[in-house]
């Protein structure tokens, strides 16, 4: 199961639990959504920044039909 679907499922379960217990959400919905958006943006930016850079020469040598000196 993907992380997004698991997160959505967990959120729905917690929402149902809050509704059954008649408890209000600890944060206003708008503030909570902005916080979640920030977390997702930070996660995406971090993973992009930590990904190794692949040069065009490295990419071409990984092709099945490539014949280059680096491919052994």
Helices and strands as residue ranges (DSSP letters): H 3-21, H 29-50, H 56-61
